[in-house]
Structures are given as structure tokens and as C-alpha cells.
Amino acid sequence: MTRGSLLGVACLLALGAFGLAFADALDGILEVHSAYVNIDKGVFMLHARVEYPVSPVIRSALRDGVTLTFDLEARVDRDRRYWLNSNIVDLTLRRELNYHAVSDRYVVKDTKNGDQVSFPTLDEALDYLGRVDAWPILVEPQLDGGNYTISVRAGVRRGHLPASLRAILFWTDDWARVSEWYSWSLPV
């Protein structure tokens, strides 16, 4: 083999190992521990607690410039007896987590309104992401009697890659996981 072909094989092996490391990064617990709603002036406010996976690979990837996207999906369905349930509400709370090397802080950004909060450690940032308090998901006029089910699930996936990694890992989308649905009857 020539020196160039050996270098090419070495690069492919390194990229394969890098891809495998990213595939295993989301191993761990991803679970909605609890969720409930309370009603404030006719608005149903969702409160949820989620545990997201954390590993050395996630820490390293964030420090290398990878952005992670955290989604919390909420659905409200009207239960029907003799037909399929009817979806009333289908919302997603989407936030991004990245590491800011200059300030040595983890930054959580709400993708809808652009609000940002920073944290000194990854554990604090994940704790913040795992607490959702008073998220308005429904108003009373949307309900017209009957039985309703609310369901919540969490997801995490790789968001933006730095340009240097985007050119190398354009084919892979291994960083995506969702939890099981956490469902209960909506008190109406």
C-alpha cells in the first residue's frame, strides 16, 4: 500500500470510531418522571420532570461544538368511544444546548423566543432542561365536555454541528432518542 492509501484507511477507521462514539452517546435514562396540569384563569399549565441522558461522550461532543436539541411534546386527545380519538392540541417545546468555550458555560436557548440561560456545569443545564413549569398548553374553550387524555414525551437529538464536523459526518443521524409517552386523564 502507498502512504496515501494508508492515510485514507486510517482516516476512515477514525471516522468510523467517531461515528460509533456518537451513536452510543445517548445511552442512559431518558424518561418523563412526572407530569401534571393545573388550571390558572382558564389556562391549563403543564408541569413536568424529565431525566435526560448524560455521558462523557455528550460532554466531549458539546465541548467540541455540537449542539443538542431537547424537545418536550404535549398532546391532548379527546377520547371517543366508537371512533379514533380526536387530537385537540399537539405542541412541542424545543430548546437547544451548547457549550460556549469563551465563557466556559453551557447555554440553553429557547428556539421559539430566543431567550437564553447559561450554567456553569452540564448537570445544572440538564436539570434546568428537565424541569418544565407552567407551560401553557390549552385553554378551557378548546374543551367541549367529554373525556380527555394528555400525553407528554421527551426527546433529545443532535442539532447543529460545527462546519468542520458537518463536512465529515454529513451521512449520520444517530443522535436521536425519544422517551415513552407519559399519559393520564385530564381533569375537566
WOJO-V411898 format. One record per pair of residues at least 12 apart in sequence whose C-alpha atoms are under 6 Angstrom apart, sorted by the first residue. I is the first residue (numbers start at 1). J is the second residue. If there is no record, write none. Layout:
BEGIN
I | J
I | J
END
This chain:
BEGIN
23 | 174
25 | 57
25 | 58
26 | 53
28 | 53
29 | 53
30 | 51
30 | 52
30 | 53
30 | 179
31 | 50
31 | 51
31 | 179
32 | 49
32 | 50
33 | 49
33 | 50
34 | 48
34 | 49
35 | 47
35 | 48
42 | 139
42 | 140
43 | 138
43 | 139
44 | 136
44 | 137
44 | 138
44 | 139
45 | 134
45 | 135
45 | 136
46 | 134
46 | 135
47 | 132
47 | 133
47 | 134
48 | 132
49 | 130
49 | 131
50 | 130
51 | 130
62 | 98
62 | 99
63 | 99
65 | 162
66 | 161
67 | 97
67 | 98
67 | 159
67 | 160
68 | 96
68 | 97
68 | 157
68 | 158
68 | 159
69 | 95
69 | 96
69 | 156
69 | 157
69 | 158
69 | 159
70 | 94
70 | 95
70 | 155
70 | 156
71 | 93
71 | 94
71 | 154
71 | 155
72 | 92
72 | 93
72 | 153
72 | 154
73 | 91
73 | 92
73 | 152
73 | 153
74 | 90
74 | 91
74 | 151
74 | 152
75 | 89
75 | 90
75 | 150
75 | 151
76 | 88
76 | 89
76 | 149
76 | 150
77 | 148
77 | 149
78 | 147
78 | 148
79 | 147
79 | 148
94 | 111
95 | 109
95 | 110
95 | 111
96 | 108
96 | 109
105 | 119
105 | 120
106 | 118
106 | 119
148 | 185
148 | 186
149 | 184
149 | 185
149 | 186
150 | 183
150 | 184
150 | 186
151 | 181
151 | 182
151 | 183
152 | 181
152 | 182
153 | 179
153 | 181
154 | 178
154 | 179
155 | 177
155 | 178
156 | 176
156 | 177
157 | 175
157 | 176
158 | 175
END
